[in-house]
Amino acid sequence: MVRSIKEINDKYDYDDEYPQGEGDSEQVACGQNGTYNELQYIYDNYLKPEIDKKKITKQDAIDALDSACSSLSNPRDREDFYNHLETELGITI
């Protein structure tokens, strides 16, 4: 069981060869490239508000991110990624 976004990122090698490149916004990167951490962005903007409302727990959010990263084929389509999180957590993103 992972307990942090860092632990998820550490599982994946990520080299952003096309930063903000064509089609980049349509995909989700599991892993961290320099200071860019997409999983942290998703957590902060979509999952943390649900944690604050007590609809999900922090561990639920971490587990769902880990599950999406491990079960979706790379490159991970953003819509599929968010749908996976919604299904796992029972929330709307």
Secondary structure as GFF3:
##gff-version 3
##sequence-region A 1 93
A	DSSP	alpha_helix	5	10	.	.	.	ID=ss1
A	DSSP	three_ten_helix	24	26	.	.	.	ID=ss2
A	DSSP	beta_strand	27	28	.	.	.	ID=ss3
A	DSSP	alpha_helix	38	42	.	.	.	ID=ss4
A	DSSP	pi_helix	43	47	.	.	.	ID=ss5
A	DSSP	alpha_helix	48	52	.	.	.	ID=ss6
A	DSSP	alpha_helix	58	71	.	.	.	ID=ss7
A	DSSP	beta_strand	76	77	.	.	.	ID=ss8
A	DSSP	alpha_helix	78	89	.	.	.	ID=ss9
###
